[in-house]
Amino acid sequence: MSSSRSPRAAWAALRHWPRRRWIAAATSTPLVFLTVGVPTALVPNPFFSRSVPPAWWNHVVLMLTALLSAVVLATYVRTGPAHPDERERTGRSLGTAGALLSFFAVGCPVCNKAVLLLVGTSGALTYWAPLQPVVAVVSLVLLAEAALRRLASETACSVRSGV
């Protein structure tokens, strides 16, 4: 029996994905990329701008966020009939937290209204900006863990409670 977060089980699940899951992952990758990239102005657009130019790692984190989020989202596409006792909570909170943190990690440090209210402009540049790479790593770890758990749980045998 495989662990609930086994990389081997996760790779096995990916190898057996049906076409509709790959299509879901392929379509959600650019959607996540734009959902995070447009408001953070990493994707140039007429609606949002940045007061502080992006760091070199912002685009890398944005792309990894889009890819990992797409994998997590694609795991919600059904591949067969649902079992009445089936629960799809594995990794849900981790994926949500990871995606939300990545938004804060790649955003302009002085464009975040919550940070500005808490620490002001100089505090945002002094305290928040240096923390953003740490937040980015945490967000990617959470997304990777969510993907790993969701994929690995697909190959695990379900245990039914006694009737």
C-alpha positions in Angstrom: 0.0 0.0 0.0 1.4 3.4 -0.9 1.7 6.4 1.4 -0.8 9.3 1.1 2.0 11.4 -0.3 4.2 8.9 -2.1 6.0 10.5 -5.1 6.0 7.0 -6.8 2.2 6.8 -6.5 1.8 10.4 -7.7 3.9 9.6 -10.9 1.9 6.5 -11.4 -1.4 8.5 -11.2 -0.1 11.0 -13.7 0.9 8.3 -16.2 -2.6 7.0 -16.1 -4.4 10.3 -16.4 -7.1 10.3 -19.1 -7.1 12.9 -21.9 -9.7 15.0 -20.2 -7.5 15.6 -17.2 -4.6 16.6 -19.4 -6.9 19.0 -21.2 -8.1 20.5 -17.9 -4.4 21.0 -16.8 -3.5 22.5 -20.2 -6.4 25.0 -20.0 -6.1 25.9 -16.4 -2.4 26.7 -16.6 -2.8 29.9 -18.6 -5.9 30.8 -16.7 -4.0 30.6 -13.4 -1.1 32.4 -15.0 -3.3 35.3 -16.0 -5.3 35.2 -12.7 -2.2 35.8 -10.7 -0.1 37.6 -13.3 -2.5 40.3 -14.4 -3.4 41.8 -10.9 0.3 41.6 -9.8 1.3 43.3 -13.1 3.7 40.6 -14.0 1.7 40.3 -17.2 1.6 43.8 -18.7 -1.9 45.2 -18.9 -3.7 48.6 -18.8 -5.5 47.9 -15.5 -2.7 47.3 -13.0 0.8 48.7 -12.5 3.7 48.1 -10.1 5.4 50.8 -8.1 8.4 48.5 -7.6 9.7 46.5 -10.5 9.4 42.7 -10.3 12.4 40.6 -9.0 13.9 38.0 -11.3 12.3 35.2 -9.4 8.7 36.6 -9.6 8.2 35.2 -13.1 9.6 31.8 -12.2 7.3 31.6 -9.2 4.3 32.7 -11.3 5.0 29.9 -13.9 5.5 27.2 -11.2 2.3 28.4 -9.4 0.4 28.1 -12.7 1.7 24.6 -13.4 1.3 23.2 -9.9 -2.2 24.8 -9.5 -3.2 23.3 -12.9 -2.2 19.8 -11.7 -4.1 20.2 -8.5 -7.2 21.6 -10.3 -7.1 18.8 -12.9 -7.3 16.2 -10.1 -10.8 17.4 -9.5 -11.9 16.2 -13.0 -13.7 12.9 -12.5 -12.4 9.9 -14.3 -15.3 7.6 -13.5 -18.5 7.2 -11.5 -18.3 8.7 -8.1 -18.5 6.4 -5.1 -21.1 7.5 -2.5 -18.4 7.5 0.3 -15.8 9.3 -1.8 -14.2 12.4 -0.2 -12.2 14.8 -2.2 -10.7 16.8 0.6 -7.1 15.6 0.3 -4.9 18.6 -0.3 -7.7 21.1 -0.8 -6.7 23.5 1.9 -3.0 23.2 1.0 -3.7 24.1 -2.6 -5.8 27.0 -1.7 -3.3 28.4 0.8 -0.4 27.9 -1.7 -2.2 29.7 -4.5 -3.2 32.6 -2.3 0.3 32.9 -0.8 1.9 32.9 -4.3 -0.3 35.9 -5.2 1.1 37.8 -2.2 4.6 36.6 -2.9 4.8 37.9 -6.5 2.8 41.1 -6.0 4.3 44.5 -5.7 5.3 45.0 -2.0 3.9 48.5 -1.8 0.8 47.8 -3.9 -0.7 45.4 -1.3 -3.2 47.5 0.6 -3.2 45.1 3.6 0.6 45.4 4.0 0.4 49.2 3.5 -2.2 49.5 6.3 -0.2 47.3 8.6 3.3 48.6 8.2 3.2 51.6 5.8 5.2 52.1 2.6 8.7 52.1 4.3 7.7 49.0 6.3 6.5 47.3 3.1 9.9 47.8 1.5 11.9 47.2 4.7 10.0 44.2 6.1 7.6 42.7 3.6 9.7 42.8 0.4 12.5 40.7 2.0 9.9 38.2 3.2 8.3 37.7 -0.2 10.9 35.1 -1.5 10.3 33.1 1.7 6.5 33.3 1.1 7.1 32.3 -2.5 8.9 29.1 -1.4 6.3 28.3 1.2 3.5 28.8 -1.4 5.3 26.5 -3.9 5.9 23.8 -1.2 2.2 23.9 -0.3 1.1 23.6 -3.9 3.6 20.8 -4.5 2.4 19.0 -1.4 -1.3 19.4 -2.4 -0.5 18.0 -5.9 1.5 15.1 -4.4 -1.3 14.2 -1.9 -4.1 14.4 -4.5 -2.2 12.4 -7.0 -1.0 9.8 -4.6 -4.4 9.3 -3.1 -5.7 8.4 -6.6 -3.8 5.2 -6.6 -4.5 4.3 -3.0 -7.2 1.7 -2.4 -10.3 3.1 -0.7 -11.4 1.4 2.5 -15.1 1.3 3.0 -16.6 1.5 6.5 -18.5 -1.6 7.8 -22.2 -1.6 7.1 
